[in-house]
Amino acid sequence: MTTIRFDFAAYAELLQVFLHGRLVTLSQENGGGEVGENF
């Protein structure tokens, strides 16, 4: 059970990082440059 929870947490974190990257890309495409890469 703990491994499933850990995998789910890691997947959720990875998904958040992916969505954050997408938002940064869309922001740069729209001309907004105040958002920097945070990794």
Secondary structure, 3 states (H helix, E strand, C coil): CHHHHHHHHHHHHHHHHHHHHHHHHHHHHCCCCCCCCCC
